[in-house]
Amino acid sequence: MFEPYPATDDQKRLIEFKADVQVKRDAAERHGQDVADRDETTAGIEAEINAAGMRGNVAGGRTASRRSRSTRRAALSPRARSTELARR
């Protein structure tokens, strides 16, 4: 298994700065303030983090929504599926 290099001091500072900006952004959003400028700032910080050599999602979450299959398809047994096709 690949063991990543530890973060440098500069990378740690950028991550901490991004966290501070994100906390202030979330508080502003809760108070109904416009957060577009804070989102731009966060995007700039993330670009700096990536330029500093870090990869992946800094927040640790997924950037894209998780793909899910239809529960209807999964629930159909072979017999129910053939019955459904016969009705068409």
SEFIZA-3560 file (N, C-alpha, C; in Angstrom, 3 decimals):
REM SEFIZA-3560
<numar><xx>0.832</xx><yy>-1.176</yy><zz>0.000</zz><atom>N</atom></numar>
<numar><xx>0.000</xx><yy>0.000</yy><zz>0.000</zz><atom>CA</atom></numar>
<numar><xx>0.879</xx><yy>1.243</yy><zz>0.000</zz><atom>C</atom></numar>
<numar><xx>0.459</xx><yy>2.247</yy><zz>-0.719</zz><atom>N</atom></numar>
<numar><xx>1.212</xx><yy>3.483</yy><zz>-0.845</zz><atom>CA</atom></numar>
<numar><xx>1.008</xx><yy>4.352</yy><zz>0.393</zz><atom>C</atom></numar>
<numar><xx>2.087</xx><yy>4.764</yy><zz>0.998</zz><atom>N</atom></numar>
<numar><xx>2.028</xx><yy>5.650</yy><zz>2.157</zz><atom>CA</atom></numar>
<numar><xx>2.396</xx><yy>7.057</yy><zz>1.691</zz><atom>C</atom></numar>
<numar><xx>1.477</xx><yy>8.025</yy><zz>1.797</zz><atom>N</atom></numar>
<numar><xx>1.775</xx><yy>9.376</yy><zz>1.306</zz><atom>CA</atom></numar>
<numar><xx>2.830</xx><yy>10.065</yy><zz>2.166</zz><atom>C</atom></numar>
<numar><xx>3.503</xx><yy>11.025</yy><zz>1.554</zz><atom>N</atom></numar>
<numar><xx>4.459</xx><yy>11.833</yy><zz>2.302</zz><atom>CA</atom></numar>
<numar><xx>3.698</xx><yy>12.700</yy><zz>3.299</zz><atom>C</atom></numar>
<numar><xx>4.284</xx><yy>12.977</yy><zz>4.447</zz><atom>N</atom></numar>
<numar><xx>3.607</xx><yy>13.867</yy><zz>5.398</zz><atom>CA</atom></numar>
<numar><xx>3.487</xx><yy>15.275</yy><zz>4.824</zz><atom>C</atom></numar>
<numar><xx>2.465</xx><yy>15.989</yy><zz>5.246</zz><atom>N</atom></numar>
<numar><xx>2.248</xx><yy>17.358</yy><zz>4.767</zz><atom>CA</atom></numar>
<numar><xx>3.369</xx><yy>18.268</yy><zz>5.268</zz><atom>C</atom></numar>
<numar><xx>3.751</xx><yy>19.209</yy><zz>4.413</zz><atom>N</atom></numar>
<numar><xx>4.755</xx><yy>20.199</yy><zz>4.817</zz><atom>CA</atom></numar>
<numar><xx>4.088</xx><yy>21.254</yy><zz>5.692</zz><atom>C</atom></numar>
<numar><xx>4.888</xx><yy>22.094</yy><zz>6.324</zz><atom>N</atom></numar>
<numar><xx>4.342</xx><yy>23.172</yy><zz>7.153</zz><atom>CA</atom></numar>
<numar><xx>3.485</xx><yy>24.123</yy><zz>6.319</zz><atom>C</atom></numar>
<numar><xx>3.943</xx><yy>24.441</yy><zz>5.101</zz><atom>N</atom></numar>
<numar><xx>3.164</xx><yy>25.323</yy><zz>4.226</zz><atom>CA</atom></numar>
<numar><xx>1.819</xx><yy>24.694</yy><zz>3.872</zz><atom>C</atom></numar>
<numar><xx>1.819</xx><yy>23.405</yy><zz>3.568</zz><atom>N</atom></numar>
<numar><xx>0.573</xx><yy>22.721</yy><zz>3.242</zz><atom>CA</atom></numar>
<numar><xx>-0.369</xx><yy>22.720</yy><zz>4.444</zz><atom>C</atom></numar>
<numar><xx>0.170</xx><yy>22.482</yy><zz>5.627</zz><atom>N</atom></numar>
<numar><xx>-0.656</xx><yy>22.502</yy><zz>6.838</zz><atom>CA</atom></numar>
<numar><xx>-1.267</xx><yy>23.873</yy><zz>7.073</zz><atom>C</atom></numar>
<numar><xx>-0.470</xx><yy>24.930</yy><zz>6.854</zz><atom>N</atom></numar>
<numar><xx>-0.984</xx><yy>26.294</yy><zz>7.028</zz><atom>CA</atom></numar>
<numar><xx>-2.114</xx><yy>26.578</yy><zz>6.044</zz><atom>C</atom></numar>
<numar><xx>-1.946</xx><yy>26.135</yy><zz>4.806</zz><atom>N</atom></numar>
<numar><xx>-3.002</xx><yy>26.346</yy><zz>3.816</zz><atom>CA</atom></numar>
<numar><xx>-4.287</xx><yy>25.612</yy><zz>4.198</zz><atom>C</atom></numar>
<numar><xx>-4.153</xx><yy>24.398</yy><zz>4.682</zz><atom>N</atom></numar>
<numar><xx>-5.319</xx><yy>23.615</yy><zz>5.093</zz><atom>CA</atom></numar>
<numar><xx>-6.013</xx><yy>24.309</yy><zz>6.270</zz><atom>C</atom></numar>
<numar><xx>-5.244</xx><yy>24.776</yy><zz>7.240</zz><atom>N</atom></numar>
<numar><xx>-5.832</xx><yy>25.457</yy><zz>8.392</zz><atom>CA</atom></numar>
<numar><xx>-6.505</xx><yy>26.760</yy><zz>7.969</zz><atom>C</atom></numar>
<numar><xx>-5.878</xx><yy>27.484</yy><zz>7.044</zz><atom>N</atom></numar>
<numar><xx>-6.454</xx><yy>28.735</yy><zz>6.549</zz><atom>CA</atom></numar>
<numar><xx>-7.770</xx><yy>28.453</yy><zz>5.823</zz><atom>C</atom></numar>
<numar><xx>-7.780</xx><yy>27.411</yy><zz>5.007</zz><atom>N</atom></numar>
<numar><xx>-9.007</xx><yy>27.049</yy><zz>4.294</zz><atom>CA</atom></numar>
<numar><xx>-10.110</xx><yy>26.688</yy><zz>5.281</zz><atom>C</atom></numar>
<numar><xx>-9.760</xx><yy>25.963</yy><zz>6.335</zz><atom>N</atom></numar>
<numar><xx>-10.752</xx><yy>25.592</yy><zz>7.350</zz><atom>CA</atom></numar>
<numar><xx>-11.328</xx><yy>26.837</yy><zz>8.017</zz><atom>C</atom></numar>
<numar><xx>-10.480</xx><yy>27.811</yy><zz>8.345</zz><atom>N</atom></numar>
<numar><xx>-10.958</xx><yy>29.056</yy><zz>8.956</zz><atom>CA</atom></numar>
<numar><xx>-11.900</xx><yy>29.800</yy><zz>8.028</zz><atom>C</atom></numar>
<numar><xx>-11.517</xx><yy>29.895</yy><zz>6.754</zz><atom>N</atom></numar>
<numar><xx>-12.357</xx><yy>30.579</yy><zz>5.772</zz><atom>CA</atom></numar>
<numar><xx>-13.691</xx><yy>29.844</yy><zz>5.615</zz><atom>C</atom></numar>
<numar><xx>-13.648</xx><yy>28.515</yy><zz>5.609</zz><atom>N</atom></numar>
<numar><xx>-14.868</xx><yy>27.721</yy><zz>5.453</zz><atom>CA</atom></numar>
<numar><xx>-15.810</xx><yy>27.916</yy><zz>6.640</zz><atom>C</atom></numar>
<numar><xx>-15.271</xx><yy>27.977</yy><zz>7.853</zz><atom>N</atom></numar>
<numar><xx>-16.102</xx><yy>28.200</yy><zz>9.044</zz><atom>CA</atom></numar>
<numar><xx>-16.795</xx><yy>29.560</yy><zz>8.956</zz><atom>C</atom></numar>
<numar><xx>-16.047</xx><yy>30.582</yy><zz>8.554</zz><atom>N</atom></numar>
<numar><xx>-16.633</xx><yy>31.929</yy><zz>8.421</zz><atom>CA</atom></numar>
<numar><xx>-17.664</xx><yy>31.964</yy><zz>7.306</zz><atom>C</atom></numar>
<numar><xx>-17.398</xx><yy>31.243</yy><zz>6.222</zz><atom>N</atom></numar>
<numar><xx>-18.348</xx><yy>31.181</yy><zz>5.104</zz><atom>CA</atom></numar>
<numar><xx>-19.648</xx><yy>30.527</yy><zz>5.550</zz><atom>C</atom></numar>
<numar><xx>-19.536</xx><yy>29.407</yy><zz>6.260</zz><atom>N</atom></numar>
<numar><xx>-20.729</xx><yy>28.694</yy><zz>6.719</zz><atom>CA</atom></numar>
<numar><xx>-21.546</xx><yy>29.542</yy><zz>7.686</zz><atom>C</atom></numar>
<numar><xx>-20.870</xx><yy>30.283</yy><zz>8.559</zz><atom>N</atom></numar>
<numar><xx>-21.573</xx><yy>31.169</yy><zz>9.493</zz><atom>CA</atom></numar>
<numar><xx>-22.298</xx><yy>32.276</yy><zz>8.738</zz><atom>C</atom></numar>
<numar><xx>-21.640</xx><yy>32.843</yy><zz>7.732</zz><atom>N</atom></numar>
<numar><xx>-22.270</xx><yy>33.887</yy><zz>6.926</zz><atom>CA</atom></numar>
<numar><xx>-23.502</xx><yy>33.346</yy><zz>6.201</zz><atom>C</atom></numar>
<numar><xx>-23.399</xx><yy>32.136</yy><zz>5.697</zz><atom>N</atom></numar>
<numar><xx>-24.536</xx><yy>31.530</yy><zz>4.996</zz><atom>CA</atom></numar>
<numar><xx>-25.711</xx><yy>31.304</yy><zz>5.956</zz><atom>C</atom></numar>
<numar><xx>-25.412</xx><yy>30.858</yy><zz>7.175</zz><atom>N</atom></numar>
<numar><xx>-26.468</xx><yy>30.657</yy><zz>8.179</zz><atom>CA</atom></numar>
<numar><xx>-27.187</xx><yy>31.963</yy><zz>8.509</zz><atom>C</atom></numar>
<numar><xx>-26.468</xx><yy>33.075</yy><zz>8.413</zz><atom>N</atom></numar>
<numar><xx>-27.058</xx><yy>34.385</yy><zz>8.713</zz><atom>CA</atom></numar>
<numar><xx>-27.662</xx><yy>35.040</yy><zz>7.470</zz><atom>C</atom></numar>
<numar><xx>-27.739</xx><yy>34.291</yy><zz>6.380</zz><atom>N</atom></numar>
<numar><xx>-28.390</xx><yy>34.788</yy><zz>5.167</zz><atom>CA</atom></numar>
<numar><xx>-27.555</xx><yy>35.743</yy><zz>4.337</zz><atom>C</atom></numar>
<numar><xx>-26.274</xx><yy>35.800</yy><zz>4.570</zz><atom>N</atom></numar>
<numar><xx>-25.398</xx><yy>36.689</yy><zz>3.810</zz><atom>CA</atom></numar>
<numar><xx>-24.977</xx><yy>36.032</yy><zz>2.501</zz><atom>C</atom></numar>
<numar><xx>-24.592</xx><yy>36.875</yy><zz>1.544</zz><atom>N</atom></numar>
<numar><xx>-24.085</xx><yy>36.375</yy><zz>0.265</zz><atom>CA</atom></numar>
<numar><xx>-22.695</xx><yy>35.779</yy><zz>0.485</zz><atom>C</atom></numar>
<numar><xx>-22.474</xx><yy>34.578</yy><zz>-0.031</zz><atom>N</atom></numar>
<numar><xx>-21.200</xx><yy>33.890</yy><zz>0.201</zz><atom>CA</atom></numar>
<numar><xx>-20.420</xx><yy>33.643</yy><zz>-1.088</zz><atom>C</atom></numar>
<numar><xx>-20.830</xx><yy>34.268</yy><zz>-2.181</zz><atom>N</atom></numar>
<numar><xx>-20.156</xx><yy>34.032</yy><zz>-3.464</zz><atom>CA</atom></numar>
<numar><xx>-18.675</xx><yy>34.426</yy><zz>-3.399</zz><atom>C</atom></numar>
<numar><xx>-18.389</xx><yy>35.566</yy><zz>-2.773</zz><atom>N</atom></numar>
<numar><xx>-16.978</xx><yy>35.995</yy><zz>-2.682</zz><atom>CA</atom></numar>
<numar><xx>-16.168</xx><yy>35.044</yy><zz>-1.812</zz><atom>C</atom></numar>
<numar><xx>-16.788</xx><yy>34.502</yy><zz>-0.771</zz><atom>N</atom></numar>
<numar><xx>-16.090</xx><yy>33.541</yy><zz>0.093</zz><atom>CA</atom></numar>
<numar><xx>-15.863</xx><yy>32.220</yy><zz>-0.636</zz><atom>C</atom></numar>
<numar><xx>-16.803</xx><yy>31.848</yy><zz>-1.498</zz><atom>N</atom></numar>
<numar><xx>-16.619</xx><yy>30.636</yy><zz>-2.305</zz><atom>CA</atom></numar>
<numar><xx>-15.445</xx><yy>30.805</yy><zz>-3.272</zz><atom>C</atom></numar>
<numar><xx>-15.332</xx><yy>31.995</yy><zz>-3.855</zz><atom>N</atom></numar>
<numar><xx>-14.199</xx><yy>32.267</yy><zz>-4.749</zz><atom>CA</atom></numar>
<numar><xx>-12.876</xx><yy>32.204</yy><zz>-3.986</zz><atom>C</atom></numar>
<numar><xx>-12.872</xx><yy>32.741</yy><zz>-2.780</zz><atom>N</atom></numar>
<numar><xx>-11.667</xx><yy>32.700</yy><zz>-1.943</zz><atom>CA</atom></numar>
<numar><xx>-11.290</xx><yy>31.259</yy><zz>-1.636</zz><atom>C</atom></numar>
<numar><xx>-12.291</xx><yy>30.447</yy><zz>-1.291</zz><atom>N</atom></numar>
<numar><xx>-12.038</xx><yy>29.037</yy><zz>-0.988</zz><atom>CA</atom></numar>
<numar><xx>-11.480</xx><yy>28.317</yy><zz>-2.206</zz><atom>C</atom></numar>
<numar><xx>-12.037</xx><yy>28.613</yy><zz>-3.375</zz><atom>N</atom></numar>
<numar><xx>-11.543</xx><yy>27.983</yy><zz>-4.606</zz><atom>CA</atom></numar>
<numar><xx>-10.083</xx><yy>28.367</yy><zz>-4.856</zz><atom>C</atom></numar>
<numar><xx>-9.738</xx><yy>29.622</yy><zz>-4.588</zz><atom>N</atom></numar>
<numar><xx>-8.353</xx><yy>30.062</yy><zz>-4.743</zz><atom>CA</atom></numar>
<numar><xx>-7.416</xx><yy>29.361</yy><zz>-3.783</zz><atom>C</atom></numar>
<numar><xx>-7.868</xx><yy>29.188</yy><zz>-2.552</zz><atom>N</atom></numar>
<numar><xx>-7.044</xx><yy>28.494</yy><zz>-1.551</zz><atom>CA</atom></numar>
<numar><xx>-6.851</xx><yy>27.036</yy><zz>-1.962</zz><atom>C</atom></numar>
<numar><xx>-7.922</xx><yy>26.410</yy><zz>-2.449</zz><atom>N</atom></numar>
<numar><xx>-7.803</xx><yy>25.017</yy><zz>-2.906</zz><atom>CA</atom></numar>
<numar><xx>-6.837</xx><yy>24.896</yy><zz>-4.069</zz><atom>C</atom></numar>
<numar><xx>-6.827</xx><yy>25.886</yy><zz>-4.961</zz><atom>N</atom></numar>
<numar><xx>-5.870</xx><yy>25.877</yy><zz>-6.072</zz><atom>CA</atom></numar>
<numar><xx>-4.436</xx><yy>25.975</yy><zz>-5.539</zz><atom>C</atom></numar>
<numar><xx>-4.235</xx><yy>26.803</yy><zz>-4.521</zz><atom>N</atom></numar>
<numar><xx>-2.903</xx><yy>26.908</yy><zz>-3.915</zz><atom>CA</atom></numar>
<numar><xx>-2.500</xx><yy>25.599</yy><zz>-3.244</zz><atom>C</atom></numar>
<numar><xx>-3.465</xx><yy>24.945</yy><zz>-2.596</zz><atom>N</atom></numar>
<numar><xx>-3.189</xx><yy>23.664</yy><zz>-1.952</zz><atom>CA</atom></numar>
<numar><xx>-2.761</xx><yy>22.638</yy><zz>-2.989</zz><atom>C</atom></numar>
<numar><xx>-3.479</xx><yy>22.586</yy><zz>-4.108</zz><atom>N</atom></numar>
<numar><xx>-3.111</xx><yy>21.652</yy><zz>-5.175</zz><atom>CA</atom></numar>
<numar><xx>-1.755</xx><yy>22.002</yy><zz>-5.773</zz><atom>C</atom></numar>
<numar><xx>-1.476</xx><yy>23.302</yy><zz>-5.929</zz><atom>N</atom></numar>
<numar><xx>-0.181</xx><yy>23.728</yy><zz>-6.467</zz><atom>CA</atom></numar>
<numar><xx>0.953</xx><yy>23.384</yy><zz>-5.497</zz><atom>C</atom></numar>
<numar><xx>0.626</xx><yy>23.288</yy><zz>-4.216</zz><atom>N</atom></numar>
<numar><xx>1.639</xx><yy>22.949</yy><zz>-3.210</zz><atom>CA</atom></numar>
<numar><xx>1.953</xx><yy>21.456</yy><zz>-3.210</zz><atom>C</atom></numar>
<numar><xx>1.252</xx><yy>20.698</yy><zz>-4.027</zz><atom>N</atom></numar>
<numar><xx>1.576</xx><yy>19.285</yy><zz>-4.165</zz><atom>CA</atom></numar>
<numar><xx>0.615</xx><yy>18.327</yy><zz>-3.513</zz><atom>C</atom></numar>
<numar><xx>-0.444</xx><yy>18.827</yy><zz>-2.924</zz><atom>N</atom></numar>
<numar><xx>-1.424</xx><yy>17.922</yy><zz>-2.319</zz><atom>CA</atom></numar>
<numar><xx>-2.428</xx><yy>17.505</yy><zz>-3.384</zz><atom>C</atom></numar>
<numar><xx>-2.875</xx><yy>16.264</yy><zz>-3.278</zz><atom>N</atom></numar>
<numar><xx>-3.843</xx><yy>15.748</yy><zz>-4.245</zz><atom>CA</atom></numar>
<numar><xx>-5.103</xx><yy>15.323</yy><zz>-3.511</zz><atom>C</atom></numar>
<numar><xx>-6.164</xx><yy>15.188</yy><zz>-4.292</zz><atom>N</atom></numar>
<numar><xx>-7.410</xx><yy>14.694</yy><zz>-3.728</zz><atom>CA</atom></numar>
<numar><xx>-8.266</xx><yy>15.813</yy><zz>-3.181</zz><atom>C</atom></numar>
<numar><xx>-9.357</xx><yy>15.434</yy><zz>-2.585</zz><atom>N</atom></numar>
<numar><xx>-10.281</xx><yy>16.386</yy><zz>-2.000</zz><atom>CA</atom></numar>
<numar><xx>-9.792</xx><yy>16.743</yy><zz>-0.613</zz><atom>C</atom></numar>
<numar><xx>-9.515</xx><yy>18.004</yy><zz>-0.412</zz><atom>N</atom></numar>
<numar><xx>-8.957</xx><yy>18.463</yy><zz>0.850</zz><atom>CA</atom></numar>
<numar><xx>-9.929</xx><yy>18.240</yy><zz>2.001</zz><atom>C</atom></numar>
<numar><xx>-11.226</xx><yy>18.378</yy><zz>1.730</zz><atom>N</atom></numar>
<numar><xx>-12.221</xx><yy>18.239</yy><zz>2.785</zz><atom>CA</atom></numar>
<numar><xx>-12.451</xx><yy>16.789</yy><zz>3.169</zz><atom>C</atom></numar>
<numar><xx>-11.959</xx><yy>15.863</yy><zz>2.388</zz><atom>N</atom></numar>
<numar><xx>-12.106</xx><yy>14.465</yy><zz>2.724</zz><atom>CA</atom></numar>
<numar><xx>-13.400</xx><yy>13.845</yy><zz>2.241</zz><atom>C</atom></numar>
<numar><xx>-14.253</xx><yy>14.631</yy><zz>1.640</zz><atom>N</atom></numar>
<numar><xx>-15.513</xx><yy>14.109</yy><zz>1.128</zz><atom>CA</atom></numar>
<numar><xx>-15.463</xx><yy>13.874</yy><zz>-0.361</zz><atom>C</atom></numar>
<numar><xx>-16.572</xx><yy>13.432</yy><zz>-0.896</zz><atom>N</atom></numar>
<numar><xx>-16.651</xx><yy>13.217</yy><zz>-2.339</zz><atom>CA</atom></numar>
<numar><xx>-16.973</xx><yy>14.530</yy><zz>-3.033</zz><atom>C</atom></numar>
<numar><xx>-16.390</xx><yy>14.725</yy><zz>-4.193</zz><atom>N</atom></numar>
<numar><xx>-16.710</xx><yy>15.917</yy><zz>-4.975</zz><atom>CA</atom></numar>
<numar><xx>-17.899</xx><yy>15.661</yy><zz>-5.881</zz><atom>C</atom></numar>
<numar><xx>-18.094</xx><yy>14.438</yy><zz>-6.275</zz><atom>N</atom></numar>
<numar><xx>-19.222</xx><yy>14.083</yy><zz>-7.130</zz><atom>CA</atom></numar>
<numar><xx>-20.212</xx><yy>13.263</yy><zz>-6.308</zz><atom>C</atom></numar>
<numar><xx>-21.458</xx><yy>13.350</yy><zz>-6.722</zz><atom>N</atom></numar>
<numar><xx>-22.449</xx><yy>12.574</yy><zz>-5.994</zz><atom>CA</atom></numar>
<numar><xx>-22.218</xx><yy>11.085</yy><zz>-6.244</zz><atom>C</atom></numar>
<numar><xx>-22.566</xx><yy>10.310</yy><zz>-5.297</zz><atom>N</atom></numar>
<numar><xx>-22.365</xx><yy>8.876</yy><zz>-5.388</zz><atom>CA</atom></numar>
<numar><xx>-23.395</xx><yy>8.276</yy><zz>-6.332</zz><atom>C</atom></numar>
<numar><xx>-22.944</xx><yy>7.416</yy><zz>-7.213</zz><atom>N</atom></numar>
<numar><xx>-23.836</xx><yy>6.786</yy><zz>-8.170</zz><atom>CA</atom></numar>
<numar><xx>-24.617</xx><yy>5.690</yy><zz>-7.467</zz><atom>C</atom></numar>
<numar><xx>-25.911</xx><yy>5.643</yy><zz>-7.729</zz><atom>N</atom></numar>
<numar><xx>-26.717</xx><yy>4.585</yy><zz>-7.128</zz><atom>CA</atom></numar>
<numar><xx>-27.581</xx><yy>3.939</yy><zz>-8.208</zz><atom>C</atom></numar>
<numar><xx>-27.848</xx><yy>2.702</yy><zz>-8.028</zz><atom>N</atom></numar>
<numar><xx>-28.682</xx><yy>1.971</yy><zz>-8.967</zz><atom>CA</atom></numar>
<numar><xx>-30.130</xx><yy>2.037</yy><zz>-8.526</zz><atom>C</atom></numar>
<numar><xx>-30.982</xx><yy>1.784</yy><zz>-9.467</zz><atom>N</atom></numar>
<numar><xx>-32.407</xx><yy>1.776</yy><zz>-9.193</zz><atom>CA</atom></numar>
<numar><xx>-32.742</xx><yy>0.659</yy><zz>-8.213</zz><atom>C</atom></numar>
<numar><xx>-33.481</xx><yy>0.994</yy><zz>-7.177</zz><atom>N</atom></numar>
<numar><xx>-33.898</xx><yy>-0.045</yy><zz>-6.236</zz><atom>CA</atom></numar>
<numar><xx>-34.930</xx><yy>-0.955</yy><zz>-6.882</zz><atom>C</atom></numar>
<numar><xx>-35.675</xx><yy>-0.421</yy><zz>-7.846</zz><atom>N</atom></numar>
<numar><xx>-36.671</xx><yy>-1.231</yy><zz>-8.534</zz><atom>CA</atom></numar>
<numar><xx>-35.984</xx><yy>-2.362</yy><zz>-9.295</zz><atom>C</atom></numar>
<numar><xx>-34.917</xx><yy>-2.019</yy><zz>-10.003</zz><atom>N</atom></numar>
<numar><xx>-34.197</xx><yy>-3.038</yy><zz>-10.767</zz><atom>CA</atom></numar>
<numar><xx>-33.615</xx><yy>-4.096</yy><zz>-9.826</zz><atom>C</atom></numar>
<numar><xx>-33.061</xx><yy>-3.657</yy><zz>-8.720</zz><atom>N</atom></numar>
<numar><xx>-32.447</xx><yy>-4.588</yy><zz>-7.783</zz><atom>CA</atom></numar>
<numar><xx>-33.496</xx><yy>-5.483</yy><zz>-7.132</zz><atom>C</atom></numar>
<numar><xx>-34.702</xx><yy>-4.971</yy><zz>-6.980</zz><atom>N</atom></numar>
<numar><xx>-35.745</xx><yy>-5.728</yy><zz>-6.299</zz><atom>CA</atom></numar>
<numar><xx>-36.387</xx><yy>-6.779</yy><zz>-7.200</zz><atom>C</atom></numar>
<numar><xx>-36.251</xx><yy>-6.620</yy><zz>-8.503</zz><atom>N</atom></numar>
<numar><xx>-36.905</xx><yy>-7.554</yy><zz>-9.415</zz><atom>CA</atom></numar>
<numar><xx>-36.168</xx><yy>-8.887</yy><zz>-9.449</zz><atom>C</atom></numar>
<numar><xx>-36.899</xx><yy>-9.933</yy><zz>-9.192</zz><atom>N</atom></numar>
<numar><xx>-36.316</xx><yy>-11.265</yy><zz>-9.317</zz><atom>CA</atom></numar>
<numar><xx>-36.418</xx><yy>-11.676</yy><zz>-10.783</zz><atom>C</atom></numar>
<numar><xx>-35.712</xx><yy>-12.711</yy><zz>-11.216</zz><atom>N</atom></numar>
<numar><xx>-35.812</xx><yy>-13.149</yy><zz>-12.611</zz><atom>CA</atom></numar>
<numar><xx>-37.255</xx><yy>-13.458</yy><zz>-13.013</zz><atom>C</atom></numar>
<numar><xx>-38.028</xx><yy>-14.052</yy><zz>-12.117</zz><atom>N</atom></numar>
<numar><xx>-39.416</xx><yy>-14.383</yy><zz>-12.439</zz><atom>CA</atom></numar>
<numar><xx>-40.248</xx><yy>-13.108</yy><zz>-12.605</zz><atom>C</atom></numar>
<numar><xx>-40.076</xx><yy>-12.149</yy><zz>-11.705</zz><atom>N</atom></numar>
<numar><xx>-40.828</xx><yy>-10.891</yy><zz>-11.790</zz><atom>CA</atom></numar>
<numar><xx>-40.421</xx><yy>-10.125</yy><zz>-13.040</zz><atom>C</atom></numar>
<numar><xx>-39.164</xx><yy>-10.167</yy><zz>-13.389</zz><atom>N</atom></numar>
<numar><xx>-38.677</xx><yy>-9.477</yy><zz>-14.589</zz><atom>CA</atom></numar>
<numar><xx>-39.314</xx><yy>-10.068</yy><zz>-15.841</zz><atom>C</atom></numar>
<numar><xx>-39.402</xx><yy>-11.402</yy><zz>-15.950</zz><atom>N</atom></numar>
<numar><xx>-40.004</xx><yy>-12.020</yy><zz>-17.129</zz><atom>CA</atom></numar>
<numar><xx>-41.495</xx><yy>-11.706</yy><zz>-17.182</zz><atom>C</atom></numar>
<numar><xx>-42.153</xx><yy>-11.614</yy><zz>-16.033</zz><atom>N</atom></numar>
<numar><xx>-43.567</xx><yy>-11.267</yy><zz>-15.998</zz><atom>CA</atom></numar>
<numar><xx>-43.754</xx><yy>-9.830</yy><zz>-16.481</zz><atom>C</atom></numar>
<numar><xx>-42.862</xx><yy>-8.936</yy><zz>-16.067</zz><atom>N</atom></numar>
<numar><xx>-42.945</xx><yy>-7.548</yy><zz>-16.498</zz><atom>CA</atom></numar>
<numar><xx>-42.769</xx><yy>-7.437</yy><zz>-18.008</zz><atom>C</atom></numar>
<numar><xx>-41.832</xx><yy>-8.185</yy><zz>-18.569</zz><atom>N</atom></numar>
<numar><xx>-41.599</xx><yy>-8.155</yy><zz>-20.015</zz><atom>CA</atom></numar>
<numar><xx>-42.789</xx><yy>-8.745</yy><zz>-20.766</zz><atom>C</atom></numar>
<numar><xx>-43.431</xx><yy>-9.749</yy><zz>-20.216</zz><atom>N</atom></numar>
<numar><xx>-44.569</xx><yy>-10.375</yy><zz>-20.890</zz><atom>CA</atom></numar>
<numar><xx>-45.754</xx><yy>-9.430</yy><zz>-20.965</zz><atom>C</atom></numar>
<numar><xx>-45.893</xx><yy>-8.495</yy><zz>-20.020</zz><atom>N</atom></numar>
<numar><xx>-47.000</xx><yy>-7.542</yy><zz>-20.019</zz><atom>CA</atom></numar>
<numar><xx>-46.859</xx><yy>-6.514</yy><zz>-21.110</zz><atom>C</atom></numar>
<numar><xx>-45.700</xx><yy>-6.289</yy><zz>-21.623</zz><atom>N</atom></numar>
<numar><xx>-45.485</xx><yy>-5.252</yy><zz>-22.643</zz><atom>CA</atom></numar>
<numar><xx>-45.970</xx><yy>-5.666</yy><zz>-23.953</zz><atom>C</atom></numar>
//
